[in-house]
Amino acid sequence: MSQSNGCLLVGISGPFEGTRIPVLGNSFSVGRTKEGNQLVLNDTEISRCHAIISVSAAGWSIEDRSANGTFLNDKRIKTAILGEGDLIRFGPSRTNQFVFELESAPAYAPGSSAPAPASTPEMMGVKRTVFEKIDAPPVFQARLQLVIDRFTVQDILLPQGNTLIGRTPAPGKVFVDHLSISAEHARI
């Protein structure tokens, strides 16, 4: 079984929330498909090969290879050096967020202890880590994407129950400031 090179990604949102993912090897790929990626994020906002985390003599770095972006501490990057506690977000929504953690540092605890890796199978020469979450109820969060000219402009998390969407701000209403939206545009 491969060992981590001394760092982890700790999920703080989405399906990996609370999961500690060891970064295996000198180059760790994150993407939407199983082929060639060590961490698979099943999300349409994630590119097939979204980002690469790698280690060199200079330290840990991340390189964005996506259309929707990789964000480090809420700033979109192409390449960046990683440091302890950095917040990494894959894609524009806050669904796929992780904290970069060095194994020698104190553990980040987003609310509950996380399971250990179940196994590290090898497929076509690529090592992937498979995680099991036991007794974790599924979490569903409805969201709406405002898309203009084929590009996501705004990702809106919807509250539970009836939601009014419109161009005028009001309590309990999803406010979308765009000329194509009417004052009370839709109810979901």
Stockholm file with secondary structure:
# STOCKHOLM 1.0

chainA/1-188         MSQSNGCLLVGISGPFEGTRIPVLGNSFSVGRTKEGNQLVLNDTEISRCHAIISVSAAGWSIEDRSANGTFLNDKRIKTAILGEGDLIRFGPSRTNQFVFELESAPAYAPGSSAPAPASTPEMMGVKRTVFEKIDAPPVFQARLQLVIDRFTVQDILLPQGNTLIGRTPAPGKVFVDHLSISAEHARI
#=GR chainA/1-188 SS CCCEEEEEEEECSGGGTTCEEEEESSEEEEESSSTTCSEECCCTTSCTTCEEEEEETTEEEEEECCSSCEEETTEEESEEECCTTCEEEESSSTTSEEEEEETTSCCCCSSSCCCCEEECCEETTEECCEECCCSCCCCCCCEEEEEETTEEEEEEECCSSCCEEESSCCTTEEECCCTTSCTTCEEC
#=GC SS_cons         CCCEEEEEEEECSGGGTTCEEEEESSEEEEESSSTTCSEECCCTTSCTTCEEEEEETTEEEEEECCSSCEEETTEEESEEECCTTCEEEESSSTTSEEEEEETTSCCCCSSSCCCCEEECCEETTEECCEECCCSCCCCCCCEEEEEETTEEEEEEECCSSCCEEESSCCTTEEECCCTTSCTTCEEC
//
